[in-house]
Amino acid sequence: MTKTTNNDMPIVCLECGLVFILTSDESDWYRERNYNLPKRCPRCRRKRRAAERLGNAEAKGNSTSSDDSTTLNQGSVFNG
């Protein structure tokens, strides 16, 4: 279990409802950069970033799903 100090903040994750601790050092890091404090736990933040990256890759046409590769392979077959 994580030890909390007076300046540590418990935050309820917006996604999963887990209570996570934002340490005073982490809070300072966000404030020094004028970032909003996190609303999601570290696990949900990682999942969200991964999903955003995947969405960006698909939007640029860089999808590597099996359906796309099958279509490409079928299209490159020489029938002659």
N, CA, C and O atoms as a GROMACS GRO file, in nm:
protein
  320
    1MET      N    1   0.085  -0.119   0.000
    1MET     CA    2   0.000   0.000   0.000
    1MET      C    3   0.088   0.124   0.000
    1MET      O    4   0.192   0.126   0.066
    2THR      N    5   0.048   0.225  -0.073
    2THR     CA    6   0.126   0.347  -0.086
    2THR      C    7   0.104   0.437   0.035
    2THR      O    8  -0.010   0.464   0.075
    3LYS      N    9   0.214   0.483   0.092
    3LYS     CA   10   0.205   0.576   0.204
    3LYS      C   11   0.172   0.715   0.151
    3LYS      O   12   0.231   0.761   0.053
    4THR      N   13   0.078   0.782   0.215
    4THR     CA   14   0.042   0.917   0.172
    4THR      C   15   0.095   1.019   0.270
    4THR      O   16   0.104   0.991   0.390
    5THR      N   17   0.130   1.136   0.220
    5THR     CA   18   0.170   1.246   0.306
    5THR      C   19   0.057   1.348   0.303
    5THR      O   20  -0.043   1.330   0.233
    6ASN      N   21   0.074   1.454   0.378
    6ASN     CA   22  -0.030   1.556   0.384
    6ASN      C   23  -0.058   1.620   0.248
    6ASN      O   24  -0.170   1.665   0.222
    7ASN      N   25   0.042   1.624   0.161
    7ASN     CA   26   0.025   1.690   0.032
    7ASN      C   27  -0.017   1.594  -0.079
    7ASN      O   28  -0.048   1.638  -0.190
    8ASP      N   29  -0.018   1.464  -0.052
    8ASP     CA   30  -0.063   1.367  -0.152
    8ASP      C   31  -0.215   1.376  -0.164
    8ASP      O   32  -0.285   1.399  -0.066
    9MET      N   33  -0.263   1.356  -0.287
    9MET     CA   34  -0.407   1.368  -0.311
    9MET      C   35  -0.465   1.236  -0.361
    9MET      O   36  -0.417   1.182  -0.461
   10PRO      N   37  -0.566   1.184  -0.294
   10PRO     CA   38  -0.637   1.070  -0.352
   10PRO      C   39  -0.732   1.122  -0.459
   10PRO      O   40  -0.804   1.220  -0.438
   11ILE      N   41  -0.732   1.055  -0.575
   11ILE     CA   42  -0.818   1.096  -0.686
   11ILE      C   43  -0.893   0.972  -0.734
   11ILE      O   44  -0.835   0.864  -0.747
   12VAL      N   45  -1.021   0.987  -0.761
   12VAL     CA   46  -1.102   0.878  -0.815
   12VAL      C   47  -1.092   0.882  -0.967
   12VAL      O   48  -1.121   0.984  -1.030
   13CYS      N   49  -1.049   0.770  -1.026
   13CYS     CA   50  -1.032   0.762  -1.171
   13CYS      C   51  -1.166   0.779  -1.241
   13CYS      O   52  -1.266   0.719  -1.203
   14LEU      N   53  -1.166   0.862  -1.344
   14LEU     CA   54  -1.285   0.891  -1.423
   14LEU      C   55  -1.332   0.768  -1.500
   14LEU      O   56  -1.452   0.752  -1.524
   15GLU      N   57  -1.239   0.680  -1.540
   15GLU     CA   58  -1.272   0.563  -1.620
   15GLU      C   59  -1.317   0.444  -1.536
   15GLU      O   60  -1.427   0.392  -1.554
   16CYS      N   61  -1.230   0.401  -1.443
   16CYS     CA   62  -1.254   0.274  -1.372
   16CYS      C   63  -1.302   0.292  -1.229
   16CYS      O   64  -1.346   0.195  -1.167
   17GLY      N   65  -1.295   0.412  -1.176
   17GLY     CA   66  -1.341   0.437  -1.040
   17GLY      C   67  -1.240   0.402  -0.932
   17GLY      O   68  -1.270   0.418  -0.813
   18LEU      N   69  -1.121   0.356  -0.970
   18LEU     CA   70  -1.016   0.324  -0.875
   18LEU      C   71  -0.964   0.452  -0.810
   18LEU      O   72  -0.951   0.554  -0.877
   19VAL      N   73  -0.937   0.446  -0.682
   19VAL     CA   74  -0.877   0.561  -0.614
   19VAL      C   75  -0.726   0.546  -0.627
   19VAL      O   76  -0.669   0.445  -0.587
   20PHE      N   77  -0.661   0.647  -0.684
   20PHE     CA   78  -0.515   0.646  -0.694
   20PHE      C   79  -0.460   0.770  -0.625
   20PHE      O   80  -0.530   0.869  -0.605
   21ILE      N   81  -0.333   0.762  -0.588
   21ILE     CA   82  -0.269   0.871  -0.514
   21ILE      C   83  -0.182   0.952  -0.609
   21ILE      O   84  -0.096   0.898  -0.678
   22LEU      N   85  -0.205   1.082  -0.612
   22LEU     CA   86  -0.119   1.174  -0.683
   22LEU      C   87  -0.027   1.236  -0.579
   22LEU      O   88  -0.071   1.312  -0.493
   23THR      N   89   0.103   1.204  -0.588
   23THR     CA   90   0.196   1.253  -0.487
   23THR      C   91   0.218   1.403  -0.503
   23THR      O   92   0.187   1.460  -0.607
   24SER      N   93   0.272   1.464  -0.400
   24SER     CA   94   0.298   1.607  -0.407
   24SER      C   95   0.401   1.638  -0.516
   24SER      O   96   0.392   1.741  -0.581
   25ASP      N   97   0.499   1.549  -0.536
   25ASP     CA   98   0.597   1.570  -0.643
   25ASP      C   99   0.531   1.563  -0.780
   25ASP      O  100   0.560   1.645  -0.868
   26GLU      N  101   0.441   1.466  -0.799
   26GLU     CA  102   0.370   1.456  -0.926
   26GLU      C  103   0.282   1.578  -0.948
   26GLU      O  104   0.276   1.632  -1.059
   27SER      N  105   0.216   1.622  -0.844
   27SER     CA  106   0.130   1.740  -0.852
   27SER      C  107   0.212   1.863  -0.892
   27SER      O  108   0.170   1.943  -0.976
   28ASP      N  109   0.330   1.876  -0.830
   28ASP     CA  110   0.419   1.988  -0.864
   28ASP      C  111   0.461   1.981  -1.011
   28ASP      O  112   0.466   2.083  -1.079
   29TRP      N  113   0.491   1.860  -1.060
   29TRP     CA  114   0.533   1.842  -1.199
   29TRP      C  115   0.424   1.893  -1.294
   29TRP      O  116   0.454   1.964  -1.390
   30TYR      N  117   0.300   1.856  -1.268
   30TYR     CA  118   0.188   1.901  -1.353
   30TYR      C  119   0.172   2.052  -1.345
   30TYR      O  120   0.153   2.118  -1.447
   31ARG      N  121   0.179   2.106  -1.225
   31ARG     CA  122   0.157   2.251  -1.208
   31ARG      C  123   0.269   2.333  -1.271
   31ARG      O  124   0.243   2.439  -1.329
   32GLU      N  125   0.394   2.286  -1.260
   32GLU     CA  126   0.507   2.358  -1.319
   32GLU      C  127   0.491   2.371  -1.470
   32GLU      O  128   0.540   2.468  -1.529
   33ARG      N  129   0.426   2.277  -1.532
   33ARG     CA  130   0.408   2.275  -1.676
   33ARG      C  131   0.271   2.330  -1.719
   33ARG      O  132   0.236   2.327  -1.837
   34ASN      N  133   0.197   2.378  -1.621
   34ASN     CA  134   0.061   2.430  -1.645
   34ASN      C  135  -0.031   2.326  -1.707
   34ASN      O  136  -0.117   2.358  -1.788
   35TYR      N  137  -0.011   2.198  -1.668
   35TYR     CA  138  -0.098   2.089  -1.711
   35TYR      C  139  -0.211   2.072  -1.611
   35TYR      O  140  -0.195   2.102  -1.493
   36ASN      N  141  -0.324   2.024  -1.658
   36ASN     CA  142  -0.432   1.987  -1.567
   36ASN      C  143  -0.390   1.863  -1.490
   36ASN      O  144  -0.316   1.779  -1.542
   37LEU      N  145  -0.436   1.851  -1.367
   37LEU     CA  146  -0.407   1.731  -1.290
   37LEU      C  147  -0.481   1.614  -1.353
   37LEU      O  148  -0.590   1.632  -1.408
   38PRO      N  149  -0.424   1.494  -1.346
   38PRO     CA  150  -0.487   1.379  -1.411
   38PRO      C  151  -0.622   1.345  -1.349
   38PRO      O  152  -0.644   1.362  -1.230
   39LYS      N  153  -0.712   1.296  -1.434
   39LYS     CA  154  -0.844   1.252  -1.390
   39LYS      C  155  -0.856   1.101  -1.399
   39LYS      O  156  -0.954   1.043  -1.353
   40ARG      N  157  -0.755   1.038  -1.460
   40ARG     CA  158  -0.755   0.893  -1.477
   40ARG      C  159  -0.633   0.833  -1.408
   40ARG      O  160  -0.529   0.898  -1.398
   41CYS      N  161  -0.647   0.710  -1.361
   41CYS     CA  162  -0.536   0.640  -1.297
   41CYS      C  163  -0.428   0.610  -1.403
   41CYS      O  164  -0.457   0.615  -1.522
   42PRO      N  165  -0.307   0.579  -1.360
   42PRO     CA  166  -0.200   0.552  -1.457
   42PRO      C  167  -0.236   0.442  -1.558
   42PRO      O  168  -0.203   0.454  -1.676
   43ARG      N  169  -0.302   0.337  -1.514
   43ARG     CA  170  -0.339   0.227  -1.605
   43ARG      C  171  -0.436   0.277  -1.712
   43ARG      O  172  -0.417   0.249  -1.830
   44CYS      N  173  -0.538   0.351  -1.672
   44CYS     CA  174  -0.636   0.402  -1.768
   44CYS      C  175  -0.574   0.506  -1.861
   44CYS      O  176  -0.613   0.516  -1.977
   45ARG      N  177  -0.478   0.584  -1.811
   45ARG     CA  178  -0.408   0.681  -1.897
   45ARG      C  179  -0.328   0.609  -2.005
   45ARG      O  180  -0.329   0.650  -2.121
   46ARG      N  181  -0.260   0.500  -1.966
   46ARG     CA  182  -0.183   0.422  -2.065
   46ARG      C  183  -0.277   0.362  -2.170
   46ARG      O  184  -0.248   0.368  -2.290
   47LYS      N  185  -0.389   0.306  -2.125
   47LYS     CA  186  -0.485   0.246  -2.218
   47LYS      C  187  -0.540   0.352  -2.312
   47LYS      O  188  -0.556   0.327  -2.432
   48ARG      N  189  -0.571   0.469  -2.260
   48ARG     CA  190  -0.628   0.577  -2.342
   48ARG      C  191  -0.528   0.626  -2.446
   48ARG      O  192  -0.564   0.647  -2.562
   49ARG      N  193  -0.400   0.643  -2.405
   49ARG     CA  194  -0.298   0.686  -2.500
   49ARG      C  195  -0.277   0.581  -2.609
   49ARG      O  196  -0.262   0.615  -2.727
   50ALA      N  197  -0.277   0.454  -2.570
   50ALA     CA  198  -0.260   0.346  -2.669
   50ALA      C  199  -0.376   0.348  -2.769
   50ALA      O  200  -0.354   0.331  -2.889
   51ALA      N  201  -0.497   0.367  -2.720
   51ALA     CA  202  -0.614   0.372  -2.809
   51ALA      C  203  -0.606   0.493  -2.902
   51ALA      O  204  -0.643   0.484  -3.018
   52GLU      N  205  -0.559   0.606  -2.850
   52GLU     CA  206  -0.546   0.726  -2.934
   52GLU      C  207  -0.441   0.704  -3.042
   52GLU      O  208  -0.461   0.745  -3.156
   53ARG      N  209  -0.329   0.639  -3.006
   53ARG     CA  210  -0.225   0.611  -3.106
   53ARG      C  211  -0.279   0.519  -3.214
   53ARG      O  212  -0.253   0.540  -3.332
   54LEU      N  213  -0.353   0.418  -3.175
   54LEU     CA  214  -0.411   0.325  -3.270
   54LEU      C  215  -0.508   0.398  -3.362
   54LEU      O  216  -0.507   0.375  -3.483
   55GLY      N  217  -0.589   0.484  -3.307
   55GLY     CA  218  -0.683   0.563  -3.387
   55GLY      C  219  -0.612   0.654  -3.484
   55GLY      O  220  -0.655   0.669  -3.598
   56ASN      N  221  -0.502   0.715  -3.440
   56ASN     CA  222  -0.425   0.803  -3.528
   56ASN      C  223  -0.362   0.723  -3.641
   56ASN      O  224  -0.357   0.771  -3.754
   57ALA      N  225  -0.313   0.603  -3.613
   57ALA     CA  226  -0.252   0.520  -3.718
   57ALA      C  227  -0.357   0.479  -3.820
   57ALA      O  228  -0.329   0.480  -3.940
   58GLU      N  229  -0.476   0.443  -3.774
   58GLU     CA  230  -0.582   0.404  -3.867
   58GLU      C  231  -0.627   0.522  -3.951
   58GLU      O  232  -0.658   0.506  -4.069
   59ALA      N  233  -0.631   0.640  -3.892
   59ALA     CA  234  -0.674   0.758  -3.966
   59ALA      C  235  -0.575   0.792  -4.077
   59ALA      O  236  -0.614   0.849  -4.179
   60LYS      N  237  -0.447   0.758  -4.058
   60LYS     CA  238  -0.344   0.786  -4.158
   60LYS      C  239  -0.329   0.671  -4.258
   60LYS      O  240  -0.247   0.680  -4.349
   61GLY      N  241  -0.408   0.565  -4.242
   61GLY     CA  242  -0.399   0.453  -4.334
   61GLY      C  243  -0.290   0.355  -4.299
   61GLY      O  244  -0.248   0.276  -4.385
   62ASN      N  245  -0.242   0.357  -4.176
   62ASN     CA  246  -0.134   0.267  -4.134
   62ASN      C  247  -0.187   0.149  -4.056
   62ASN      O  248  -0.116   0.095  -3.972
   63SER      N  249  -0.307   0.108  -4.081
   63SER     CA  250  -0.367  -0.003  -4.008
   63SER      C  251  -0.299  -0.133  -4.046
   63SER      O  252  -0.263  -0.154  -4.162
   64THR      N  253  -0.282  -0.221  -3.947
   64THR     CA  254  -0.219  -0.350  -3.974
   64THR      C  255  -0.312  -0.463  -3.936
   64THR      O  256  -0.266  -0.570  -3.895
   65SER      N  257  -0.442  -0.442  -3.950
   65SER     CA  258  -0.536  -0.547  -3.915
   65SER      C  259  -0.529  -0.659  -4.018
   65SER      O  260  -0.485  -0.637  -4.131
   66SER      N  261  -0.572  -0.777  -3.978
   66SER     CA  262  -0.564  -0.893  -4.068
   66SER      C  263  -0.653  -0.873  -4.190
   66SER      O  264  -0.620  -0.923  -4.298
   67ASP      N  265  -0.764  -0.804  -4.177
   67ASP     CA  266  -0.851  -0.780  -4.292
   67ASP      C  267  -0.781  -0.700  -4.399
   67ASP      O  268  -0.795  -0.728  -4.518
   68ASP      N  269  -0.704  -0.598  -4.357
   68ASP     CA  270  -0.633  -0.516  -4.454
   68ASP      C  271  -0.525  -0.595  -4.525
   68ASP      O  272  -0.509  -0.583  -4.647
   69SER      N  273  -0.449  -0.677  -4.452
   69SER     CA  274  -0.341  -0.752  -4.515
   69SER      C  275  -0.396  -0.857  -4.610
   69SER      O  276  -0.334  -0.886  -4.713
   70THR      N  277  -0.510  -0.916  -4.577
   70THR     CA  278  -0.572  -1.014  -4.665
   70THR      C  279  -0.612  -0.947  -4.795
   70THR      O  280  -0.591  -1.003  -4.903
   71THR      N  281  -0.670  -0.830  -4.786
   71THR     CA  282  -0.713  -0.758  -4.905
   71THR      C  283  -0.593  -0.724  -4.992
   71THR      O  284  -0.599  -0.738  -5.114
   72LEU      N  285  -0.483  -0.678  -4.930
   72LEU     CA  286  -0.365  -0.644  -5.005
   72LEU      C  287  -0.306  -0.766  -5.073
   72LEU      O  288  -0.264  -0.758  -5.189
   73ASN      N  289  -0.300  -0.880  -5.003
   73ASN     CA  290  -0.244  -1.001  -5.062
   73ASN      C  291  -0.329  -1.050  -5.178
   73ASN      O  292  -0.274  -1.093  -5.280
   74GLN      N  293  -0.460  -1.044  -5.165
   74GLN     CA  294  -0.546  -1.089  -5.273
   74GLN      C  295  -0.532  -0.997  -5.395
   74GLN      O  296  -0.538  -1.043  -5.509
   75GLY      N  297  -0.513  -0.870  -5.370
   75GLY     CA  298  -0.501  -0.776  -5.478
   75GLY      C  299  -0.369  -0.788  -5.553
   75GLY      O  300  -0.359  -0.743  -5.668
   76SER      N  301  -0.268  -0.848  -5.491
   76SER     CA  302  -0.138  -0.856  -5.555
   76SER      C  303  -0.113  -0.990  -5.622
   76SER      O  304  -0.003  -1.015  -5.672
   77VAL      N  305  -0.212  -1.076  -5.624
   77VAL     CA  306  -0.196  -1.209  -5.686
   77VAL      C  307  -0.199  -1.192  -5.838
   77VAL      O  308  -0.288  -1.127  -5.894
   78PHE      N  309  -0.100  -1.252  -5.905
   78PHE     CA  310  -0.091  -1.245  -6.049
   78PHE      C  311  -0.158  -1.368  -6.110
   78PHE      O  312  -0.120  -1.481  -6.081
   79ASN      N  313  -0.257  -1.346  -6.192
   79ASN     CA  314  -0.330  -1.457  -6.255
   79ASN      C  315  -0.297  -1.462  -6.403
   79ASN      O  316  -0.383  -1.430  -6.486
   80GLY      N  317  -0.179  -1.499  -6.438
   80GLY     CA  318  -0.153  -1.497  -6.578
   80GLY      C  319  -0.065  -1.602  -6.619
   80GLY      O  320  -0.033  -1.613  -6.737
   0.00000   0.00000   0.00000
